[in-house]
Amino acid sequence: MLRFADDTNNIKQMQFLRRDIAGIHQLLDGCKCIPFKKQQLKYFYVIQTLYEQQFEMYRKGVHTVEDRIVSIHQPHVRPIVRGKARSKVEFGSKVHVSVIDGISFLDELSWDAFNEGSRMETYVEMYRKRFGFYPGEVLADRIYCTRVNRNMLKGKGIRLNDQ
């Protein structure tokens, strides 16, 4: 594995963190009850997971790991690579909202990245379940206008308006 000057500092920091985590575990082993407040315990668990992720990336020589933690305070937040010129990565939840006659329905909320276009049939079926019939027309962004989705909508007698 190729090493850079920054690697030495990163390795040292990971060793310090591993030592500190082990020291905290030793102290906890001597306690009858956990002396942490709820928030402190959460941070301790998150920091241990973060250490494990960093160590795994170092060991494998990669820069990504599944469900990567990017915030100790909000460990559920995931980076979403968007590829936009202004900001290549965004943070926060992704939502899918259907607007029907001016009323908004939250169909999906996720902290993980997902491709909305691949879930068109699910959203159409949710509409049918809510109202008892399929919509006559769907207005959708271009991401939804795949060949598979067009054929699925055609098969159900639904017009696609892709403005």
N, C-alpha and C positions, 0 to 999 in steps of 0.2 A: 504494500500500500504506500502511495506517495504521501509524504508528510510535508506540511508547510510550517512556518514559524508560528502561526496562530494555533496550530494543532497542539503544540506544547502547552500553551496557556489553557486551551480547552481541556486537555487531559488532566492538568493539575486541578482545574476547577471541578471537574467531575470527581476526581479523587477526594478533594476536600468535602464535596457534598456527600459522597458515599460514606466517608468517615463520620460526618456529622449525623447522618441518618442512623448509622449503626450506634453512635453514642446515645442518641435519643431513645432508640429501642432498648439499650441497656438500662437507661434510667427508668423507662416505663416498666421493664421487667421487675424492678424493685418496688413498684407502686401497687397498692391494693386496688386503687381505682384510677381511671385515666384522669390526669389533672388538667387536661385541655378543655377549654370552652368549645362549644360546637363548631364555631367558625375556625378556631385554631386547628382542630382535628381535621376539618375539611382541607385546610391548607396543607397540613402534613401529608395527607393522602395524595393530594394533587402533586405536591413536590416530589414524592416518591415515584409517582407515575411519570412525571416529567423527566426525572433522572433516568428511569428505565428506557424511555423513548430516546433520549439523547445518547445513552450508552449503546442502544441497539443501532442507531444510525451510524455512530462512530465505528462500531464493530463490523457492520456490513459495508461501510464506506459509501453510504447513500445519504441523500438530503431530504428524504421524505419518510414518513411513517404513518400508518393508518391511525385515524382519529387523533392527529397531532394536537397537542395542547399549545395554544399560543397566548393564553392569559391565565395566570394563577387565580385571579379573582373571578374569572368567568371561563372555567375549563370546558364548558359546553360549546363555546364559540369556535367555529372552524373557519379556516381560510377558504375562500371560494375563488378559484382562478377564473377571471373573466376575460382577460386578454384585451381589455379596452385600452385605448391610448392614454387616457387620463390616469387610470388606476388599474393596474394589471391584476391586483388581488383585492378582494373586498371581504369584509368581516360582518357577520350578522346572520340572521335567519333568512331563509328563502321561503316565500309564500306563494301559494296559488290561490287566487281569488276569482270566483265567478260572479259576474254582475248580471242579475236577472231582473228586468223591470225596475231598475234603480236600487235594488236590494243586493247587498254584497254577502256572499257566502264564502267562508274560509274553507277551502277544500283540503289544503295541505299546508302545514308549517313544519319546516325541518331546519336543523342547524347544520345538516350535511348538504353538500352540493347534489343537485339532481337535475336531470334534463326534463324540462316540462313537456317537451314535445313527445317524449316516449310514454307519457301518461294520459294522453288525450282520451283514449277509450275509457279509462277509469273515471275521468271527469264527466264524460257523457253519460256513463252508467249511474253516476251519483245524481245527475240531473233527473234521469228517469226514476230513480228511487225516491227522490224528493217529491216529484210532481206527478208520477204515474204514467208519463209518456216522454218520448224523446223530443228535444227541441226541433223546431222547423229549420232553424239556421244557427250556425255558430260563427261568431266574429272572433278571429284569432290572429295573433302575431305570426310572422313567417316561420318561427321555430316549430310551430305546430303543423305546418303545411307539408308534411312528408307524404310520400306516395302511400305508405301504409295507412296513415291517418285519413288521407283523401278517400282511399278505397273503403275503409271502415265506415266513414260517414256516408258515402254513397250507398253502401249496403244497407244502411239504416234509414235511408231516405232523408238525410240531413244535408242542407246546403252549407257550403263553406264560403264565408266572406273573409278574405285575407287582406284587409287593408292595413 
